[in-house]
Each structure stands twice: as structure tokens, then as C-alpha cells.
Amino acid sequence: MKSRSYQGLQDLHAMLDILSLGCRANNGTHYVHRGDLQWWLFYNDDAQDVWQNEIRLWFEDEKMIGWSLLSPKENAFDVFTLPELRGDPRESEMLAWTVNEMSALDELGNVWVAEHDNVRIRWLEENRFARTESHFVYFTRSLSDLEPASPFPSGFAIRASRGVEDARLRSVASHAAFKSSKPFEEYLRRTIRFMQSPVYVPEHGIFVMSPENEVAAYCIVWTDEIAKLGHFEPVGTHPDFQRKGLGRSLLLHSLGRLKSEGMTEADVCTYYDNEPAIRLYESVGFRIVKKLFTYKRKRTS
């Protein structure tokens, strides 16, 4: 097994395919959707060349078999391997290397650990990690039984993003929806960088527009042609337009879009205590299938 740093989009495609294979295998270890990785890497304030220091790729016979993402700003790491390596010594070697690289941090966490993933939990506990109570809830729903999308209130309409020309409209909505503390112009620049990135598909950015041509609600849908799994990240409604049923109608419309693109299932995550989001997702047929915990350890002096 050999390893090296990240070198470009060809590497990204191989990393994404490992996630797809893991989602399709559904072997007990949680694999984030390939849309999550694209969101993490391109919707941020860092230059892309930082990835050379924060991504490690693992190969056998020139084939990528796993990768590590080191996120020192979040005191966190991720390691994903081909699903057949679950519990394999090579997976343990990748985990050990990654943790050692981040050993100078006062605290280190591994997110997205499925509650019944005894293989990953055993490794973490053997290496002094302990479970925290804060967690995500993970939802899925089949796309075989979709109900028709609800009509929007008078004057509201749905459309796809037109790309960078919609960046300010979209940023106003998301900055308010997530109560961001980031200065708005910085927030806008990050949105523009993302919309100019190679992973952004304007047709997958879906807006509910108000009668005054404001973005009232929005989401991005992501597709996975290997696992046939659609994904929502992010989803938001501007506070001025909440409690009008816009989020529910947006989700139903977007689920239909995913089905039309060949997806057979969709998933979404939120924090365990985000009751409004949980109610919204359940209202369109999503059901919680597992909890995803974070495991942390503190540096020993």
C-alpha cells in the first residue's frame, strides 16, 4: 500500500467513487454522499492548493483504495476506504496514520460514526476516542411512491439557479436562514467561488422565488449514478418566508427532479435537536434510519 497527497480533479473523481461504492454496499459503516465531499471542498474559504496538505490518498497497484481528509480547523478527520476493506488492517493503517498526523491538536474528532458500526467504534475506542452525545440523524426515503408536489402560494414560483448571476439573491436567503455571523460580502464571495467551481451544477440549485423576486427557499440536490442515491445539502428557507409550506413544496418538487434523473432513493441529514428540520423531512416521507455520532479524544500531556 502506497500513499501520496492530492493532485487534482482526477483524484477527486476516484475519491467520490469510493463514497458511491460505500453507499451502495450499505455494509454497516456510514459513507457520506459524494455531494457532501464536493460541498465540503468547494464551499469554503480556503484555496484549493491547501488540499495537498489536507488530503491523503491510498493506493494498491495504482488503484485508489481509500482516502483521508484532515480538517484541522474543525479538529476533525475522515477516513473512507473501499467497502471490502472494512475492518481490514489496511483501513486501520490509514486511520492510525491520519490520527498521528493530527496528534498535535488538543482535541480530535471523527464525525459520521454510525451508531451500530461496531468495526469503526471498536477501533476508535481502542485508540482512546469516546462518543459524544451530540449527533446527526440520517434520513432516507424511496422515490418509488412520491406524492405530487404541493402548489405554491399565489405569486411564488420555482426555478433552477442561473449560476453566478443568482449568487447575491441566494446568499441573502442562506445568510439569513442559517443566521450566519460571517460579514455578508465575505459570505457572498464564498458563494460565488462555489458557483464558479467545477462541481456546481446550476440545474441542481433549486429556488422558490417570491412575488418580489427574492429567493424565499432553496436547496441543492446531488446525484450519485453508481448508488442511484440523491442527496440534499443544503436546504433553507429565509425567515421572512417560513411557515408558508414553501420548504415542503420545494422538497417534493426536488424529489421528483431526483427521480427523473434516475435516482431510486434520497437521503438527508440534520442535527438531532433541529426539530423544525426533522418535522419538515418527515412531512415529505423521509424516515430516520440511524444516528451518526462524533467520537473525540483529548491530547494527553
C-alpha positions as CSV (number, residue, x, y, z in Angstrom):
1,M,0.0,0.0,0.0
2,K,1.4,3.4,-1.0
3,S,0.1,6.9,-0.3
4,R,0.5,10.4,-1.6
5,S,-1.1,13.8,-1.5
6,Y,-4.0,15.1,-3.6
7,Q,-3.1,16.2,-7.1
8,G,-6.3,17.3,-8.8
9,L,-9.7,16.6,-10.2
10,Q,-8.8,13.1,-11.4
11,D,-8.1,12.2,-7.8
12,L,-11.4,13.8,-6.7
13,H,-13.4,11.6,-9.1
14,A,-11.8,8.5,-7.6
15,M,-12.5,9.7,-4.1
16,L,-16.1,10.3,-5.0
17,D,-16.4,6.8,-6.5
18,I,-15.2,5.2,-3.2
19,L,-18.1,7.0,-1.4
20,S,-20.5,5.8,-4.1
21,L,-19.4,2.2,-3.7
22,G,-19.7,2.5,0.1
23,C,-23.2,3.9,-0.1
24,R,-24.2,1.1,-2.4
25,A,-22.6,-1.6,-0.2
26,N,-24.5,-0.4,2.9
27,N,-22.2,-2.6,5.0
28,G,-22.6,-1.0,8.4
29,T,-20.1,1.8,8.0
30,H,-21.6,5.1,7.1
31,Y,-20.4,6.7,3.9
32,V,-21.2,10.3,3.3
33,H,-22.8,11.1,0.0
34,R,-20.5,12.2,-2.8
35,G,-22.3,15.5,-2.7
36,D,-21.1,16.1,0.8
37,L,-17.5,15.9,-0.2
38,Q,-17.9,18.2,-3.1
39,W,-19.8,20.7,-0.8
40,W,-17.0,20.5,1.9
41,L,-14.2,21.0,-0.5
42,F,-15.6,23.8,-2.7
43,Y,-18.0,25.7,-0.4
44,N,-15.3,27.1,1.9
45,D,-12.8,30.0,2.3
46,D,-9.7,28.0,1.5
47,A,-7.6,28.0,-1.6
48,Q,-7.7,24.6,-3.4
49,D,-3.9,24.1,-3.0
50,V,-4.4,23.6,0.7
51,W,-5.9,20.2,-0.1
52,Q,-2.4,18.9,-0.9
53,N,-1.7,19.1,2.8
54,E,-5.2,18.0,4.0
55,I,-6.0,15.1,1.7
56,R,-4.0,11.8,1.7
57,L,-4.7,9.1,-0.9
58,W,-4.0,5.4,-0.5
59,F,-3.3,3.1,-3.4
60,E,-2.6,-0.6,-4.3
61,D,-1.4,-1.4,-7.8
62,E,-2.2,2.2,-8.9
63,K,-5.8,1.8,-7.7
64,M,-7.1,4.1,-5.1
65,I,-8.4,2.1,-2.1
66,G,-9.0,4.8,0.4
67,W,-8.5,8.4,1.4
68,S,-8.1,10.6,4.5
69,L,-9.4,14.2,4.9
70,L,-7.6,16.2,7.6
71,S,-9.6,19.1,8.8
72,P,-7.5,20.9,11.4
73,K,-9.8,24.0,11.6
74,E,-12.6,21.7,12.7
75,N,-10.4,19.4,14.8
76,A,-11.7,16.5,12.8
77,F,-10.7,13.9,10.3
78,D,-12.4,11.5,7.9
79,V,-11.2,8.2,6.5
80,F,-13.1,6.3,3.8
81,T,-12.0,3.1,2.1
82,L,-13.4,0.7,-0.4
83,P,-16.2,-1.2,1.4
84,E,-14.4,-4.5,1.2
85,L,-11.6,-3.1,3.4
86,R,-14.0,-2.6,6.4
87,G,-12.1,-3.9,9.4
88,D,-9.0,-4.7,7.3
89,P,-5.5,-4.0,8.6
90,R,-5.1,-1.5,5.7
91,E,-8.0,0.5,6.9
92,S,-6.5,0.5,10.4
93,E,-3.2,1.7,9.0
94,M,-5.0,4.6,7.2
95,L,-6.8,5.6,10.4
96,A,-3.6,5.3,12.5
97,W,-1.6,7.5,10.0
98,T,-4.3,10.1,9.9
99,V,-4.7,10.3,13.7
100,N,-0.9,10.5,14.1
101,E,-0.7,13.4,11.6
102,M,-3.2,15.3,13.8
103,S,-1.8,14.3,17.2
104,A,-0.7,17.9,18.0
105,L,-4.3,19.1,18.3
106,D,-5.7,19.4,21.8
107,E,-8.9,17.6,20.7
108,L,-9.6,15.5,17.7
109,G,-12.9,14.1,16.4
110,N,-14.2,11.6,13.9
111,V,-17.7,12.5,12.7
112,W,-20.4,10.4,10.9
113,V,-19.8,7.2,13.0
114,A,-23.0,5.1,12.6
115,E,-24.4,4.1,16.0
116,H,-24.1,0.3,15.2
117,D,-20.8,0.4,13.3
118,N,-19.0,-1.9,15.7
119,V,-15.9,-2.1,13.5
120,R,-15.2,1.6,13.4
121,I,-16.3,2.1,17.0
122,R,-14.0,-0.7,18.2
123,W,-11.0,1.0,16.5
124,L,-11.9,4.4,17.9
125,E,-12.4,3.1,21.5
126,E,-9.1,1.1,21.3
127,N,-7.4,4.4,20.4
128,R,-8.9,6.4,23.3
129,F,-11.8,8.0,21.5
130,A,-15.1,8.4,23.3
131,R,-18.6,9.0,22.0
132,T,-20.2,12.5,22.4
133,E,-23.9,12.9,22.9
134,S,-24.3,15.4,20.1
135,H,-25.2,13.7,16.9
136,F,-26.8,13.8,13.5
137,V,-29.9,12.0,12.4
138,Y,-29.8,10.4,9.0
139,F,-32.9,10.1,6.9
140,T,-33.8,8.2,3.7
141,R,-36.8,7.7,1.5
142,S,-37.7,5.7,-1.5
143,L,-38.5,7.6,-4.7
144,S,-41.0,5.0,-5.9
145,D,-44.0,6.5,-4.1
146,L,-43.8,10.2,-4.5
147,E,-46.8,12.4,-3.9
148,P,-47.4,15.3,-6.3
149,A,-45.6,18.5,-5.3
150,S,-47.9,20.9,-3.4
151,P,-48.9,24.1,-5.2
152,F,-47.1,27.3,-4.1
153,P,-48.9,30.2,-2.6
154,S,-50.0,32.8,-5.2
155,G,-47.1,34.7,-6.7
156,F,-44.4,32.2,-5.6
157,A,-42.7,30.1,-8.3
158,I,-39.9,27.5,-8.5
159,R,-36.9,27.7,-10.8
160,A,-33.4,26.5,-11.2
161,S,-30.3,28.6,-10.4
162,R,-28.8,30.6,-13.3
163,G,-25.4,30.4,-11.7
164,V,-23.3,33.3,-10.6
165,E,-25.9,35.9,-11.6
166,D,-28.1,34.5,-8.8
167,A,-25.2,34.5,-6.2
168,R,-26.4,37.6,-4.3
169,L,-30.1,36.5,-4.2
170,R,-29.1,33.1,-3.0
171,S,-26.6,34.5,-0.4
172,V,-29.2,36.8,1.1
173,A,-31.5,33.8,1.7
174,S,-28.9,31.4,3.0
175,H,-27.2,34.0,5.2
176,A,-30.5,34.7,6.9
177,A,-31.7,31.1,7.0
178,F,-28.6,29.9,8.8
179,K,-28.1,33.1,10.9
180,S,-24.5,33.4,9.7
181,S,-22.2,35.6,11.7
182,K,-19.9,36.0,8.7
183,P,-19.9,39.5,7.1
184,F,-22.3,39.4,4.2
185,E,-19.8,40.4,1.5
186,E,-17.4,37.6,2.6
187,Y,-20.3,35.2,2.6
188,L,-21.2,36.3,-0.9
189,R,-17.7,35.8,-2.2
190,R,-17.7,32.3,-0.9
191,T,-21.0,31.6,-2.7
192,I,-19.5,33.0,-5.9
193,R,-16.4,30.8,-5.6
194,F,-18.6,27.8,-5.2
195,M,-20.8,28.6,-8.1
196,Q,-17.7,29.0,-10.3
197,S,-16.3,25.7,-9.2
198,P,-16.2,22.6,-11.4
199,V,-18.7,20.7,-9.1
200,Y,-21.5,23.2,-9.2
201,V,-24.5,22.2,-11.5
202,P,-26.8,25.2,-11.8
203,E,-29.8,23.0,-12.6
204,H,-29.3,21.3,-9.2
205,G,-29.6,24.6,-7.3
206,I,-33.4,24.9,-6.9
207,F,-35.1,28.2,-5.7
208,V,-38.5,29.2,-4.6
209,M,-38.9,32.8,-5.8
210,S,-41.2,35.3,-4.0
211,P,-43.5,37.7,-5.8
212,E,-40.8,40.3,-5.3
213,N,-38.2,38.1,-7.0
214,E,-36.4,37.2,-3.8
215,V,-35.1,33.7,-3.0
216,A,-37.6,32.6,-0.4
217,A,-36.4,28.9,-0.1
218,Y,-33.6,27.0,-1.8
219,C,-31.8,23.7,-1.9
220,I,-29.1,21.9,-3.8
221,V,-29.7,18.3,-4.9
222,W,-26.8,16.0,-5.6
223,T,-26.9,12.8,-7.6
224,D,-25.0,9.5,-7.5
225,E,-25.1,7.5,-10.6
226,I,-23.4,4.5,-9.0
227,A,-25.6,4.2,-5.9
228,K,-28.7,5.8,-7.5
229,L,-28.9,7.9,-4.4
230,G,-30.0,11.5,-4.3
231,H,-29.0,13.9,-1.6
232,F,-30.0,17.3,-0.2
233,E,-27.3,19.7,1.0
234,P,-28.1,22.4,2.0
235,V,-31.8,23.2,2.5
236,G,-33.0,26.5,3.8
237,T,-35.9,29.0,4.0
238,H,-35.4,32.7,4.6
239,P,-37.0,33.6,8.0
240,D,-39.3,36.1,6.3
241,F,-40.9,33.3,4.3
242,Q,-41.2,30.5,6.9
243,R,-44.4,28.8,7.9
244,K,-45.9,29.1,4.4
245,G,-45.3,25.5,3.3
246,L,-42.5,26.6,0.9
247,G,-39.9,24.1,2.2
248,R,-42.3,21.2,1.9
249,S,-43.2,22.1,-1.7
250,L,-39.6,22.7,-2.6
251,L,-38.6,19.2,-1.2
252,L,-41.4,17.4,-3.1
253,H,-40.5,19.1,-6.3
254,S,-36.8,18.3,-5.8
255,L,-37.5,14.7,-5.0
256,G,-39.3,14.5,-8.3
257,R,-36.3,16.0,-10.0
258,L,-34.1,13.4,-8.5
259,K,-36.4,10.6,-9.6
260,S,-36.4,12.0,-13.2
261,E,-32.6,11.8,-13.2
262,G,-32.6,8.1,-12.4
263,M,-32.2,8.1,-8.6
264,T,-34.2,5.5,-6.7
265,E,-33.7,6.8,-3.2
266,A,-32.8,10.1,-1.5
267,D,-31.1,10.9,1.8
268,V,-30.6,14.0,4.1
269,C,-29.0,14.7,7.5
270,T,-29.6,17.2,10.2
271,Y,-28.7,17.7,13.9
272,Y,-30.6,15.6,16.4
273,D,-32.1,18.7,18.1
274,N,-33.2,20.5,14.9
275,E,-36.9,19.8,15.4
276,P,-38.2,22.1,12.6
277,A,-36.0,20.3,10.0
278,I,-36.9,16.9,11.4
279,R,-40.6,17.7,11.1
280,L,-40.1,19.0,7.5
281,Y,-38.3,16.0,6.3
282,E,-40.7,13.6,7.9
283,S,-43.6,15.5,6.3
284,V,-42.4,14.5,2.8
285,G,-41.8,10.9,3.6
286,F,-38.2,10.8,5.0
287,R,-37.7,8.4,7.9
288,I,-34.8,8.3,10.4
289,V,-32.7,5.2,9.8
290,K,-29.7,5.8,12.1
291,K,-27.9,8.2,14.3
292,L,-24.4,9.4,13.4
293,F,-22.2,10.2,16.4
294,T,-19.0,12.0,16.8
295,Y,-16.1,10.4,18.6
296,K,-13.5,12.6,20.3
297,R,-10.3,12.3,22.2
298,K,-8.2,14.8,24.0
299,R,-4.4,15.1,23.7
300,T,-2.5,13.6,26.6
301,S,0.2,15.7,28.1
